[in-house]
Amino acid sequence: MARTTQLRTYRVQDGLLDEWAARWRELVVPLRLEFGFEIGGAWLDWERNQFVWLISYDGPETFAERNAQYWASRKHERMALDPKEYLVETDVREVGTAL
């Protein structure tokens, strides 16, 4: 499959941006890496209360297939991190390189 990269922008509930970022680093990143995803970076925009990150996948399945496996996994279930408790709005865009 071809490499797929997504730019994800999350608007986080007021007062929870730093907590979300810490839990994301602790729980989401290791499991995403275990599932073969790459994290291209993550940024905090305190003025807009946004969390922005790049995630890519270049493996035998499509991004969507691998993402579904991630969400359905027992490890994800045991993570006990419900994005709905933190995120007010999400914007996911597939992006490509311009260089």
N, CA, C and O of each residue as an XYZ file, in Angstrom:
396
protein
N       0.829     -1.186      0.000
C       0.000      0.000      0.000
C       0.871      1.246      0.000
O       2.017      1.220      0.450
N       0.326      2.311     -0.498
C       1.036      3.593     -0.503
C       0.991      4.225      0.880
O       0.061      4.005      1.656
N       2.006      5.007      1.165
C       2.074      5.716      2.445
C       0.917      6.711      2.535
O       0.632      7.442      1.586
N       0.265      6.721      3.683
C      -0.808      7.672      3.961
C      -0.413      8.485      5.178
O       0.035      7.935      6.184
N      -0.581      9.797      5.085
C      -0.298     10.692      6.203
C      -1.534     11.531      6.482
O      -2.167     12.061      5.569
N      -1.858     11.639      7.747
C      -2.988     12.457      8.167
C      -2.495     13.570      9.086
O      -1.650     13.359      9.955
N      -3.048     14.758      8.867
C      -2.873     15.889      9.768
C      -4.130     15.942     10.613
O      -5.230     16.146     10.099
N      -3.960     15.758     11.908
C      -5.107     15.718     12.819
C      -5.067     16.929     13.751
O      -4.062     17.195     14.411
N      -6.169     17.645     13.786
C      -6.292     18.811     14.662
C      -7.475     18.565     15.584
O      -8.597     18.328     15.135
N      -7.206     18.625     16.869
C      -8.245     18.404     17.876
C      -8.423     19.690     18.687
O      -7.448     20.277     19.155
N      -9.656     20.112     18.845
C      -9.945     21.184     19.807
C     -10.287     20.493     21.119
O     -11.190     19.659     21.181
N      -9.560     20.847     22.150
C      -9.650     20.175     23.447
C     -10.464     21.039     24.405
O     -10.436     22.267     24.331
N     -11.179     20.387     25.292
C     -11.965     21.107     26.299
C     -11.067     22.055     27.083
O      -9.904     21.754     27.353
N     -11.626     23.199     27.442
C     -10.887     24.196     28.208
C     -10.264     23.569     29.452
O     -10.918     22.833     30.190
N      -9.001     23.875     29.665
C      -8.298     23.417     30.856
C      -7.737     22.011     30.782
O      -7.088     21.563     31.728
N      -7.969     21.295     29.681
C      -7.532     19.898     29.601
C      -6.447     19.646     28.555
O      -6.080     18.494     28.325
N      -5.928     20.691     27.920
C      -4.960     20.496     26.835
C      -3.691     19.802     27.312
O      -3.242     18.842     26.685
N      -3.114     20.265     28.395
C      -1.877     19.654     28.888
C      -2.112     18.218     29.359
O      -1.280     17.341     29.124
N      -3.231     17.983     30.015
C      -3.556     16.618     30.464
C      -3.749     15.696     29.273
O      -3.250     14.571     29.271
N      -4.482     16.171     28.242
C      -4.677     15.371     27.037
C      -3.330     15.027     26.404
O      -3.085     13.875     26.046
N      -2.453     16.034     26.266
C      -1.151     15.807     25.632
C      -0.328     14.785     26.409
O       0.324     13.931     25.808
N      -0.350     14.864     27.716
C       0.406     13.914     28.546
C      -0.138     12.500     28.385
O       0.635     11.554     28.236
N      -1.440     12.347     28.414
C      -2.034     11.010     28.273
C      -1.823     10.475     26.863
O      -1.606      9.276     26.687
N      -1.883     11.343     25.856
C      -1.623     10.954     24.468
C      -0.200     10.405     24.341
O       0.016      9.350     23.745
N       0.782     11.144     24.916
C       2.185     10.691     24.863
C       2.357      9.357     25.571
O       3.052      8.470     25.075
N       1.733      9.216     26.719
C       1.902      8.027     27.558
C       1.192      6.804     26.989
O       1.726      5.697     27.048
N      -0.003      6.991     26.440
C      -0.838      5.855     26.054
C      -0.977      5.661     24.544
O      -0.816      4.550     24.039
N      -1.270      6.720     23.843
C      -1.562      6.602     22.412
C      -0.302      6.329     21.597
O      -0.274      5.415     20.773
N       0.737      7.124     21.829
C       1.944      7.009     21.010
C       2.525      5.590     21.035
O       2.754      5.024     19.966
N       2.772      4.992     22.199
C       3.362      3.646     22.180
C       2.511      2.620     21.432
O       3.049      1.776     20.714
N       1.200      2.685     21.592
C       0.346      1.707     20.920
C       0.287      1.972     19.415
O       0.292      1.032     18.620
N       0.233      3.228     19.026
C       0.261      3.553     17.593
C       1.540      3.020     16.963
O       1.502      2.426     15.885
N       2.672      3.226     17.629
C       3.950      2.726     17.109
C       3.945      1.206     17.021
O       4.447      0.631     16.055
N       3.381      0.566     18.022
C       3.284     -0.900     18.014
C       2.478     -1.399     16.822
O       2.747     -2.483     16.304
N       1.507     -0.632     16.387
C       0.673     -1.007     15.245
C       1.274     -0.556     13.911
O       0.628     -0.671     12.869
N       2.494     -0.050     13.939
C       3.192      0.288     12.711
C       2.979      1.696     12.196
O       3.416      2.022     11.093
N       2.317      2.533     12.971
C       2.141      3.926     12.575
C       3.404      4.704     12.913
O       4.184      4.294     13.772
N       3.598      5.815     12.241
C       4.681      6.736     12.550
C       4.064      8.060     12.973
O       3.076      8.511     12.394
N       4.651      8.672     13.982
C       4.199      9.973     14.449
C       5.206     11.001     13.927
O       6.384     10.959     14.282
N       4.738     11.916     13.089
C       5.621     12.900     12.477
C       5.846     14.133     13.324
O       6.691     14.965     12.997
N       5.111     14.259     14.391
C       5.240     15.404     15.290
C       3.901     15.711     15.929
O       2.851     15.264     15.469
N       3.965     16.479     16.994
C       2.743     16.903     17.694
C       3.005     18.277     18.293
O       4.096     18.556     18.790
N       1.984     19.135     18.237
C       2.116     20.512     18.682
C       0.904     20.918     19.505
O      -0.209     20.441     19.281
N       1.140     21.808     20.459
C       0.075     22.381     21.280
C      -0.117     23.834     20.875
O       0.847     24.596     20.797
N      -1.347     24.210     20.622
C      -1.708     25.598     20.321
C      -2.592     26.069     21.464
O      -3.810     25.892     21.440
N      -1.952     26.680     22.478
C      -2.688     27.070     23.683
C      -3.704     28.176     23.391
O      -4.755     28.237     24.029
N      -3.394     29.047     22.431
C      -4.295     30.150     22.111
C      -5.638     29.633     21.595
O      -6.685     30.201     21.908
N      -5.610     28.567     20.813
C      -6.838     28.003     20.230
C      -7.300     26.737     20.959
O      -8.308     26.130     20.597
N      -6.545     26.355     21.988
C      -6.851     25.123     22.732
C      -6.877     23.920     21.797
O      -7.789     23.095     21.847
N      -5.850     23.836     20.938
C      -5.785     22.769     19.941
C      -4.543     21.902     20.120
O      -3.485     22.354     20.556
N      -4.725     20.653     19.768
C      -3.659     19.662     19.716
C      -3.564     19.228     18.260
O      -4.549     18.771     17.682
N      -2.385     19.369     17.667
C      -2.190     19.082     16.253
C      -1.090     18.037     16.115
O      -0.035     18.152     16.739
N      -1.338     17.011     15.292
C      -0.307     15.998     15.101
C      -0.375     15.374     13.722
O      -1.397     15.432     13.040
N       0.757     14.765     13.323
C       0.869     14.041     12.058
C       1.034     12.561     12.352
O       1.847     12.169     13.189
N       0.266     11.753     11.663
C       0.365     10.304     11.797
C       0.418      9.707     10.392
O      -0.337     10.113      9.509
N       1.316      8.738     10.194
C       1.479      8.096      8.889
C       1.458      6.584      9.041
O       1.738      6.035     10.107
N       1.116      5.930      7.933
C       1.176      4.471      7.883
C       1.592      4.062      6.479
O       1.078      4.574      5.486
N       2.532      3.131      6.419
C       3.018      2.599      5.151
C       3.266      1.112      5.358
O       4.399      0.688      5.586
N       2.202      0.326      5.276
C       2.328     -1.102      5.537
C       1.481     -1.899      4.575
O       0.986     -1.361      3.585
N       1.311     -3.175      4.856
C       0.569     -4.044      3.942
C      -0.929     -3.740      3.866
O      -1.561     -4.011      2.845
N      -1.500     -3.181      4.932
C      -2.913     -2.826      4.916
C      -3.059     -1.356      4.525
O      -2.071     -0.625      4.454
N      -4.271     -0.939      4.279
C      -4.515      0.484      4.092
C      -4.472      1.164      5.457
O      -4.542      0.500      6.492
N      -4.357      2.476      5.453
C      -4.392      3.235      6.697
C      -5.687      2.924      7.437
O      -5.679      2.665      8.640
N      -6.801      2.952      6.705
C      -8.110      2.724      7.329
C      -8.196      1.340      7.962
O      -8.723      1.190      9.064
N      -7.685      0.338      7.273
C      -7.726     -1.033      7.826
C      -6.890     -1.136      9.093
O      -7.332     -1.702     10.092
N      -5.677     -0.583      9.046
C      -4.797     -0.662     10.212
C      -5.356      0.164     11.372
O      -5.256     -0.230     12.534
N      -5.946      1.313     11.041
C      -6.558      2.149     12.069
C      -7.710      1.414     12.749
O      -7.863      1.492     13.968
N      -8.517      0.702     11.970
C      -9.625     -0.075     12.539
C      -9.095     -1.169     13.462
O      -9.696     -1.445     14.501
N      -7.976     -1.792     13.093
C      -7.375     -2.813     13.951
C      -6.893     -2.196     15.266
O      -7.052     -2.790     16.332
N      -6.313     -1.020     15.181
C      -5.862     -0.307     16.380
C      -7.036     -0.065     17.330
O      -6.963     -0.382     18.517
N      -8.119      0.501     16.790
C      -9.276      0.831     17.624
C      -9.961     -0.410     18.190
O     -10.535     -0.348     19.277
N      -9.913     -1.527     17.480
C     -10.583     -2.754     17.920
C      -9.715     -3.608     18.845
O     -10.192     -4.608     19.383
N      -8.470     -3.238     19.035
C      -7.543     -4.075     19.801
C      -7.872     -4.096     21.293
O      -8.422     -3.140     21.841
N      -7.527     -5.193     21.922
C      -7.707     -5.326     23.372
C      -6.822     -4.319     24.112
O      -7.219     -3.771     25.141
N      -5.620     -4.081     23.578
C      -4.725     -3.121     24.224
C      -5.338     -1.726     24.216
O      -5.214     -0.988     25.194
N      -5.987     -1.365     23.139
C      -6.639     -0.057     23.086
C      -7.783     -0.003     24.092
O      -7.966      0.998     24.784
N      -8.532     -1.063     24.164
C      -9.640     -1.127     25.124
C      -9.126     -0.960     26.552
O      -9.725     -0.240     27.352
N      -8.022     -1.623     26.869
C      -7.442     -1.551     28.222
C      -6.810     -0.192     28.519
O      -6.571      0.151     29.677
N      -6.543      0.571     27.471
C      -5.952      1.889     27.635
C      -6.849      2.794     28.480
O      -6.357      3.651     29.214
N      -8.138      2.607     28.376
C      -9.115      3.385     29.151
C      -8.936      4.890     28.947
O      -8.943      5.667     29.902
N      -8.775      5.280     27.687
C      -8.698      6.694     27.340
C      -9.795      6.963     26.318
O      -9.707      6.547     25.163
N     -10.812      7.656     26.760
C     -11.932      7.980     25.881
C     -11.752      9.401     25.366
O     -11.882     10.356     26.132
N     -11.450      9.555     24.062
C     -11.252     10.898     23.516
C     -12.440     11.833     23.749
O     -12.262     13.049     23.832
N     -13.633     11.285     23.855
C     -14.821     12.116     24.070
C     -14.760     12.871     25.389
O     -15.446     13.880     25.556
N     -13.948     12.396     26.327
C     -13.800     13.083     27.607
C     -12.918     14.327     27.486
O     -12.896     15.167     28.386
N     -12.197     14.438     26.378
C     -11.252     15.537     26.188
C     -11.547     16.394     24.960
O     -11.416     17.617     25.010
N     -11.942     15.762     23.865
C     -11.998     16.455     22.585
C     -13.379     17.012     22.287
O     -14.388     16.318     22.419
N     -13.406     18.270     21.885
C     -14.638     18.956     21.541
C     -14.900     18.827     20.045
O     -16.044     18.701     19.608
N     -13.820     18.861     19.269
C     -13.936     18.840     17.806
C     -12.677     18.220     17.222
O     -11.580     18.426     17.742
N     -12.833     17.461     16.139
C     -11.679     16.879     15.458
C     -11.751     17.193     13.971
O     -12.827     17.236     13.374
N     -10.578     17.412     13.394
C     -10.454     17.632     11.963
C      -9.329     16.734     11.480
O      -8.194     16.863     11.938
N      -9.629     15.830     10.566
C      -8.639     14.888     10.049
C      -8.531     15.099      8.546
O      -9.518     15.015      7.815
N      -7.308     15.375      8.102
C      -7.070     15.612      6.677
C      -5.933     14.731      6.196
O      -4.895     14.621      6.848
N      -6.143     14.101      5.042
C      -5.060     13.374      4.411
C      -4.203     14.379      3.676
O      -4.712     15.198      2.911
N      -2.894     14.320      3.906
C      -1.993     15.283      3.305
C      -0.837     14.565      2.605
O      -0.544     13.403      2.890
N      -0.196     15.271      1.698
C       0.970     14.761      0.998
C       2.069     15.811      1.027
O       1.821     16.970      1.359
N       3.273     15.404      0.681
C       4.399     16.338      0.708
C       4.378     17.244     -0.514
O       3.935     16.854     -1.595
N       4.858     18.441     -0.317
C       4.911     19.414     -1.396
C       6.330     19.567     -1.950
O       6.541     20.243     -2.956
N       7.277     18.945     -1.297
C       8.688     19.058     -1.735
C       9.108     17.845     -2.506
O      10.252     17.762     -2.951
